[in-house]
């Protein structure tokens, strides 16, 4: 049995294509892996605060010197990091906002990319500590950006995940969703075809 951690980051509750892709992914995954445990963290329902002085204090100050706000920020980071550490499979559902990821997803990454916990510094440079995990990134894009210099989403997420040791990363893009004609239909169909092969 594996544990799957799903991170939803779309600001939309209704009409979200990335949420639609997540539902499709989970239906396929549950059919193929009925005993797996699935944990869903929805960053729209429960936003994670952006990196701030309280979180930095929680990370860097000795326990006896932390304020209540710093203790709470550290506890939140520990909870989020624990979910990631305990997962065998990570699923990131990420609409493209202004050529990149939602700020809510960046905030989540800022809580879990932690020196000494998910990566460490060595004499040869940083080393990821989360080896052996798989990740799937489900994206929704209004235009067609794969391979384009305007795509700051996939390169960033590959780098961030690789930094903590997750190198087995599959991207499934639904592109051209706002381009009119049959671009939306083709983009969704292509993404769903790939999703059907994932599980």
C-alpha positions, 0 to 999 in steps of 0.5 A: 500500500502506498500513500498519495499526497495531492496538493490542489492549488487552483483558486477556483472551486467551480470550473477548474480544469486542474481540479478536473484533472485531479479528479480524473487522476484519482479515479484512475489511481483508485481503480488501479490501487484500491488499497492506497491511502490518499491525502488531499490538501487544498490550498484554496480551502486552507491557504498556507501563509507566505514565508514570513518572519514568524516562520523564519524564527520558528526554523532558526530560534531555539525552542525556548526563545520562540514566540507563540507565533513562531511556534505556530508557524513551525508547527504548521511547517512540520505538519506540511513537511510531515505529509510530504515525508510520509507520501510515496507519490506526490500529485501537484495540481497547478493551473498556470497563472501569469506563466508560473505557478499559483502563489499558494503553491509557492507558499507550500513549497516554501514550507516544505523545502527545508534544510536538514529535513528535505534537503541538506548542504554538503561539501559537494553542494545541496543533496535532496533527502526525499529519494524514491518518491514519484511525482505527477504535475497536472497543469491547466494552461490558457495557451500552449507553452510547453517548450516555450521561454514563457513557461516558468512553471515546469522548469521551476517545479522540476528544479524545486522537486529535484532539489529535494530528491524527487527526480521521477516527475511526470508532467501532464499539461492541458494546454490551449484552454482559452484559445478558442476553436477546438484547442480546448477540446484537444488540450483536454483530450490529450491530457486525459489520454495521458492520465489514463496511462498513469496509474 
